[in-house]
Amino acid sequence: LTGVWAEENTRESIFDAFRRRETFATTGPRIRVRFFGGTGYADDLTSAPDMIATAYANGVAMGGELVAPAETPKFLVWAVRDPLSAPLQRVQIIKGWLENGESSEQVYDVACSDGLSVDPDTHRCPDNGSTVDLTTCGISDDVGDTDLLTLWSDPDFDPTERAFYYVRVLENPTCRWTTWDAIRAGVEPRPDTPATLQERAWSSPIWVIP
């Protein structure tokens, strides 16, 4: 699925959102993702009653460009689960850049479910303990979050480096469609195919240009 952040549900407004690249996609669930970046964000932005308006006013939305930031940017991420799908497990920011002419990538977990904290050394969330019953495809109903919200800065930010950042949101694991089919057919799932997957959403990037 493809999503856009448009001011209104009209053809003109939706096409304007595509033109400014304020878009995101999912593997199927209706997860919603918001992503902003800027150098004018206060540390308490996530608790501000006008958070989204402030994020637009003092930065750029997904699909935008931050040109010659005078300081390390802050990135605002907000993900909301699909109520008909699994709870959210974590939010990641993926950074890409060129180093010695070669493309490089770094994945940072930036928000963890269930009150867990990101390990500052590995940049990873701990396992939240979610499980899948492969005999019924039942999932844990007591772990995972409805929404995840955070303000994050790149600990390795280089103001001389051209880079892009985008968001990836992961649900708790659920059965892959082949596992569902095996249960319906009364046969064992194929051993050479993963039994579970993690549905996800991802945003358009924000480009940082020196």
C-alpha positions in Angstrom: 0.0 0.0 0.0 1.1 3.6 -0.6 0.1 6.4 1.7 0.4 10.2 1.3 0.0 13.0 3.8 -2.4 15.4 2.0 -4.2 18.4 3.3 -7.5 17.1 1.9 -8.9 14.1 0.1 -8.9 15.6 -3.4 -7.0 14.7 -6.5 -5.1 18.0 -6.5 -4.1 17.7 -2.9 -3.0 14.1 -3.2 -0.9 14.9 -6.3 0.7 17.8 -4.5 1.7 15.3 -1.7 3.3 13.1 -4.3 5.2 16.0 -5.9 6.7 17.0 -2.5 7.4 13.3 -1.8 5.5 13.3 1.5 4.7 9.6 1.0 5.2 6.2 2.7 4.4 2.6 2.0 3.5 -0.6 3.8 3.6 -4.3 3.1 -0.1 -4.4 3.5 -1.3 -3.2 7.0 -2.5 0.3 7.3 0.3 1.5 9.5 0.7 5.3 9.6 4.1 7.0 9.6 5.1 10.6 10.1 8.7 11.7 9.7 10.3 15.1 10.1 13.8 16.5 10.4 15.2 19.9 11.4 17.6 21.8 13.6 14.9 24.0 15.3 13.2 21.3 17.3 13.1 21.6 21.1 13.8 18.5 23.2 10.2 18.4 24.4 8.7 18.4 21.0 7.1 15.0 21.4 4.9 16.3 24.3 3.9 19.6 22.6 0.2 19.9 21.9 1.0 21.4 18.5 3.7 18.9 17.7 2.9 18.3 14.0 2.4 22.1 13.2 5.7 22.8 15.0 7.5 20.0 13.1 6.4 21.5 9.8 7.2 25.1 10.8 10.7 24.4 12.1 11.9 21.6 9.8 11.0 19.5 6.7 8.7 16.5 6.3 9.6 13.2 4.7 10.7 13.7 1.1 12.2 17.1 2.0 15.8 18.4 2.0 17.8 19.8 4.9 20.4 22.1 3.3 23.6 23.0 5.2 22.3 22.4 8.7 24.2 24.5 11.2 24.0 21.8 13.9 23.1 18.1 14.2 19.5 17.7 13.0 16.8 16.1 15.1 14.4 13.7 13.5 10.8 13.3 14.7 9.2 9.9 14.1 5.7 8.8 14.9 4.2 5.5 13.9 0.7 4.2 14.6 -0.4 0.6 14.2 -3.2 -0.8 12.1 -5.8 -1.8 14.7 -6.7 -4.9 12.5 -3.0 -6.0 12.4 -0.3 -6.8 15.0 1.1 -4.3 17.5 4.2 -2.4 16.7 7.6 -3.8 17.9 10.1 -1.1 16.9 11.0 1.9 14.8 14.2 2.2 12.9 16.0 5.0 11.0 18.2 3.9 8.1 21.0 6.2 7.1 22.7 6.0 3.7 25.8 7.9 2.5 28.8 7.6 0.3 32.2 6.8 1.8 35.3 6.7 -0.5 33.0 6.4 -3.5 31.1 3.4 -2.0 27.6 3.4 -0.7 27.2 2.7 3.0 24.2 2.1 5.2 23.6 2.0 9.0 20.4 0.9 10.7 19.5 2.5 14.0 16.7 1.3 16.2 15.2 4.5 17.6 12.1 3.5 19.5 11.3 0.2 21.2 7.9 -1.2 22.4 6.9 -2.1 25.9 9.1 0.6 27.5 12.3 -1.1 26.4 15.4 1.0 25.6 17.8 1.0 22.7 21.2 -0.4 23.5 23.6 2.6 22.9 26.4 0.3 21.7 24.5 -1.9 19.3 21.7 0.6 18.4 19.2 -2.3 18.8 16.1 -2.8 20.8 15.9 -5.9 23.1 13.6 -8.7 22.2 10.1 -7.8 23.4 9.1 -11.5 23.8 6.4 -11.6 21.2 5.5 -15.1 20.0 3.6 -16.8 17.2 1.7 -20.1 17.7 2.4 -22.0 14.5 -0.5 -24.4 15.0 -3.1 -21.6 15.0 -1.1 -18.5 13.9 -2.2 -16.8 17.2 0.0 -14.0 18.3 0.9 -12.4 21.6 -1.7 -9.9 22.6 0.1 -8.5 25.6 3.3 -7.1 24.0 3.9 -4.5 21.4 2.6 -0.9 21.3 -0.2 1.0 19.6 2.1 3.8 18.6 5.7 4.7 18.9 6.9 8.3 19.1 10.5 9.6 19.5 12.9 12.5 18.7 16.3 11.2 17.6 19.7 12.6 16.6 22.3 10.7 14.6 25.2 9.9 17.0 27.6 9.7 14.0 26.4 12.9 12.2 29.0 14.5 9.9 28.1 18.0 8.7 30.3 17.6 5.7 28.7 14.4 4.5 25.8 14.2 2.1 23.3 11.6 3.5 19.7 10.4 3.5 17.6 9.1 6.3 14.3 7.2 6.2 12.1 5.4 8.7 11.2 1.7 8.9 8.5 0.5 11.3 8.2 -3.2 12.2 5.2 -5.1 13.7 5.5 -8.0 16.0 6.0 -11.3 14.0 2.9 -12.9 12.4 2.4 -16.0 10.3 3.5 -15.8 6.7 0.7 -16.5 4.2 2.2 -20.0 3.4 1.8 -21.0 7.0 -1.8 -19.9 7.0 -2.4 -21.9 3.9 -0.7 -25.0 5.4 -3.0 -24.7 8.5 -6.1 -24.4 6.3 -5.0 -27.4 4.3 -4.1 -29.5 7.4 -0.5 -30.1 6.3 2.9 -29.1 7.7 4.4 -25.8 6.6 7.2 -26.1 4.1 10.5 -26.5 6.0 12.4 -24.4 3.4 10.1 -21.3 3.8 10.1 -19.0 6.8 7.0 -19.6 8.9 6.7 -16.0 10.1 7.4 -12.5 8.9 7.2 -9.0 10.2 4.9 -6.6 8.3 6.3 -3.1 8.0 6.1 0.4 6.8 8.7 2.7 5.4 8.9 6.4 4.7 10.3 8.6 1.9 13.8 9.8 2.9 14.9 13.1 4.2 18.1 14.3 2.4 20.8 16.1 4.3 22.8 18.3 1.9 26.0 20.0 3.2 
